[in-house]
Structure formats: structure tokens, C-alpha cells
Amino acid sequence: MTTLRIAGGRVLRPDATVERADVLVDSESGTITAVGDPDEVPEGDETLSAEDGLVMPGLVNAHTHAAMTLLRGYADDKELDAWLQEDIWPVEAELTPEDVRAGTDLGLLEMIRSGTTAFADMYFHEEEVVDAVEDAGLRARLGYGIVTVGKDEEGARDDCEQSLEVAKQFDGAAAGRVETALMPHSLTTVGEEYLREYVSQAREEGIPLHYHANETEDEVDPIVDESGERPLEYARELDMTGPSDFVAHGVHLDGAEIDLLAETGTSVVHCPASNMKLASGMAPVQQLLDAGVTVGLGTDGAASNNDLDLFDEMRDAAMVGKLAANDASAVPAESVVRMATEGSASALGFDSGRVEEGANADLAVVDLDAPHLTPHHDLVSHLVYAARGSDVRHTLCDGAVLMRDREVLTMDADDVQERAEERAAAAVERAE
């Protein structure tokens, strides 16, 4: 057994308390084996300094489209439908597998540098995403996004088959760090006949589901008009709600749908920055939490955010949560940190999101020696309202150090950025 001791810092415990403690990691099993008083934690084969730092669970980005980093800043300040149809989809149609790999690498580099250790990705050419995750050392739940609208029978069925095949083929890849899901894009972009057929097949294989739901009113009204049911009632009828499933956004939910999520154990991934930028609305996060729904946090893609920094997302979640509830005490810092760690990990089905013996050794060390993090009245508050991704000193996943003292060890940062710049420019030129 090779062990790593993270020493000299403070530790954020699962109950949101902070204490002086060291953490011992088994690098071979990728788990935390001890957390406690420095005098009681065994010496490790290696030591990673957390002096003047806070050891916290690695952040979990529970909904994104990593390769969309190639479209960062390409189209902004437009309504969702126009943004997708006029700008995003035309360029995405031109993306090659090599483009997706370059964009994914850029996204993973950004996530590692800002303390994210796991994420969920819905996109295409997912075999490239699997390879990128394996090389970078992160943890992920991946799926091929199904869209059947605007396609003939052959094209629609091909999308469904690819999503099912990706979910079966790559589950357990990257030494178990990759898990998968069937990922219909949304309840309005995939025909009911395909949902019925392929959700049934996914259930037979034990494959979970991830999809966009209730993101905008335009995703709610057509379902109500056609079926007389709210979207998540429609989803339940199609067997698309359950404890292994998670939906993105959940902005326009009514009380019955919130109760349905709680009853079925379906998780919701809150994406506040994207929701604000696209004027989708304000999700009822405090109501979801009060109902006992598992809520995670996601950035969505970098084309609608425009970064993958979950520290930014935590601040946004707290701020917009208070506005949505018209209550300054709503969505407090402790709840938001839990959403970005344990909540997101639970939504994705990972045994991560907490600094505790037996949990995955997916960790970040935040440097507290900065003017904007001084004084240290409340470090949980600082994580949400003051910290930045650039404050992360070390990032670990599965017991391996991915970034040490701000140097990413598993990727060539200069090469990643250069390839992404070149491929983004070429894809846009082809689309135009």
C-alpha cells in the first residue's frame, strides 16, 4: 500500500465543521483511510502540505458539456432557442472527434485547476471523452446525448442506439473512474416512442438516466398542451424518474413535481449561471431542499456560463437562491457547499463529496493565505462567497495528485490550450 498524508492544514468535515486535522490517503485503493488529529494519523509514504490551507471534498460538476469550451464566448446575449439554432448547433455539426477531444481536454484542465474532481458529461463522440478522462485522472459519469427532433427514423434511431451502446461499452472504464448513463437530451427533443423503447432497454441493463427537464417554460408548455401532464409527471409515466436518475436545471417546477422528485428519489442539478445568462428563470432550490430532494450543482457548458469554475457557481447558487425565495436566509452557504460536493456526488452515484474514512480520495486543498480570504471568521462562508477556483493549491482524484502547488501533473497545459484554440477557430470557419 502506498500512502499519502495531507498534513498541516484544516479539514472540512461532513457536518460542515472545520478542524485542525491531517488526512491519510491510500493511493492504491483511491480511498481515505484516516482523518484526525495530526498526532494520531499515521505517517504516509509521501506528504502533501496543506499548511495555511483547507482540505475539502473535491467539487463535483454534476451537469456539463465539457467540449463546449470550444464555443466559449462564441455566441452570447441571445435567447435560448435562437442561440442554439443560429449559433451553437451549426458549429457543433462541424465538430470532429479530434475537436471534441481538444475541447474536453481544455475543460478538464480548467476543472482540475479549480478543484473539480468529478463531473457528468452529455455530448457526442463520447469515446474521446472517455480517453480524456482516463488520461487526466478525473472521475466522470458520461453519456451520449440523444436528439431525435428534426431527424428521420434512421437518424433518430441511430442516436438512441449510440447512447445505449456508449452506456454499455464504457461503464467501468478508466480503472472504474468512468460510469455511464442513457442521456436523452430532454423531454421535448426526444420523441415519446423512442423514450418508451430505449428507457425500457436501459432499465433492463440497470443503466441510469440523465436529461434536461423544466429548464424553460418552452420545455413545459408543449408537454402540458399535448399530454395534459406536467413534464415530470410525463417522465414518471415513461419510467424516467428514480433514485439513480438525475435531471438538469429544474427551473420551472410546481409543487407536485417537487413532491414527485422527493418521492422517487430523482436528483436535480442546479445550474444557476446558465439559467441567469439565458434568462431561463430562477429554480426553487430552497423548496427542493426543504422537500428532501437531492440537489447537486453544475456549470452547464462553457458556451452558456462561460466558465467551469464551481466556486463561481456556488456563489451564484447562494445569491440567486435568496432572490428566488425572497429570503436572505434561503440557500445558505453550508447548503451550497453540500450541493457542490456531497449532493452532486450522490446525484452521480459516486462515493465522494466528503472528507471521511472510506470515501473516495477526491479532494481539493484551498489556499487560505490571501487578502480576499482574510480574516477567517467562517471558512464555509468563504468557500461560497469569497473563494475562487484560482485559490485551489492541490487537486486529488482517486488518491492520485492531479495538481500540486498549482501545477497540473497529468496534462500539458500549453499544448491543451494551443490545440483548443486552433480547433475552435477551424470549426467556426467551417460552420460559417
Summary of the structure (lengths in Angstrom):
residues: 432
radius of gyration: 20.7
end to end distance: 54.7
largest distance: 66.4
contacts: 1653
relative contact order: 0.17
helix: 42%
strand: 22%
